[in-house]
Amino acid sequence: MGRSSGRFQRVAAGVLLAASLAVSQIAAARTYAPDDGGGVAAGTVSMGELPREAVDTLGLIGTGGPYPFEKDGVVFGNYERQLPKHRRGYYHEYTVPTPAARNRGARRIVCGGPLRRTDNCYYTDDHYASFRRIVE
């Protein structure tokens, strides 16, 4: 029990550190102004309004994983055109776990730009029907 308990504590500490780094990156980001590329991402959501699982996911994104789902980090195509238009490969999606869900659920975070960057991320809780930009 001692060995697994220590491992859990190290993992938990790592998640908290990663979440803290993600918050710092978002705090340093400029206020969102949509580009000319279209996209209709409406509204924002603050870190304090996000579910705890979303904050944890942002922490994992900031550290580059490891991610709990195989599809985390794959290219998000923006086929719904809900986000500002960018070249293919600009956006990547990550699962936000839903407690008691038997599958990946509907919650996701989609981030634009280089991997591990968390100052250009969007949250959806309705499987891409709508997005809100994550801000401090």
N, C-alpha and C positions, 0 to 999 in steps of 0.2 A: 504494500500500500504506500509506503514511503516514497518509492521510486516513481510511481504513477502520479502521486500527489505533487511531488516536486516538478514533474514534467508539466502537469496542468497549471501550476503556478507560473512557470516560465512562459507557457503559451499565453495565459491570461495577461501577464505583464507585457508580453510582446504586442498583443492586440490593443491594450490600453495605450502603449507607446505609439503604435501606428495610428490609432485614432487621434491622438494628440497631434501628431505630425500632420495629419490630414486637415485638422482644424486650423493649424498654423498656416498651411498653404492656402486654404480658402480665405482666411482672414487677410492674407496678403494680396489676394486677387482684387482686381479693379471691379467696379460696378459693371454689371452686364449691360451691354448695348448690342443688340442684334446686328449682324452684318447685313450687307445687301443681298446675300445669297438666298433670301427667302427663309422659310422655316417659321413656324408659328408657336414655338414653345412659350406658353403663357405662364406668367407668374413665377414666383420664387418660393422656396422653402428654406427655412433656416435650419442650421444644425440641431438646434433645440427642438424643432418640430418633427425631425425625422425619427422613425422608430429606431430603437437601440441597435437592431440588426443592420440597419442602413449605415449607422455610424461605424459599426464594426467592419462592414464591407468596405467603406472608404479607407479605413485603416489598412486593410489588406491590400487595397489598390495602391496605396502610398508606398507599401513595402514590396510590392510585386508578388504577393501571395505568401504562402500557398492558399489556393482557393478550394472551397469545399465541393464545387461542381465542375465537371469536366469542361463544360461549355463556357465557363467564366473566362473573360479576356478575348473572346472571339470578336471578329469585326462585326459591327452593327451597321447594317446597310441603310438605315434611315429611309426605308421604302415608304413609310407612312408620311414622310416629309414634315414631321413634327418639329425637327431640330433645324438649325441653320444649315444651309447647303454647304457641303465640303466634299472633297474628292473621296472616293471609296478608300476605306482603310483608316480614315481620320478618327472615326468613333469606334469604341470597344464597349461591350456590354458585360455586366456582372450581376449575378443573382443576389438579391437580398432575401435571405431565408425567411419563410413565413412559418411561425410556430404552428405545429400540428399538421402542416401540409404534407401530403404524401408524395408530392412532386416539387418542382422548382417554384411553383406558385406564380403569381402575377407581378411581383415586385422586382424591379431592376434599377440599377444605376448604369447610366451610359456616360462615358467620359470621352472628350475630344482632345486630340493632340497626342503628345508622346505618352507612352505607357508610364505608369506611376504618377502621372500628373493628375491632381485632384481639384484644381481650381477652375475646371471647365466641365463640371459634371451636372447631370440631370437625373431627377428621380421620377419614376413612374410606379404607381401602385395598381395600375389597370392594364398591364401588359401592352404598353406602347400607345394606348388610345390618347393619353395626354402626358405631358412632361412639365416639371417645374425645375428651374435652375436652382442648384444648391448654393446658398450663400451663407456667410457667417451668421 
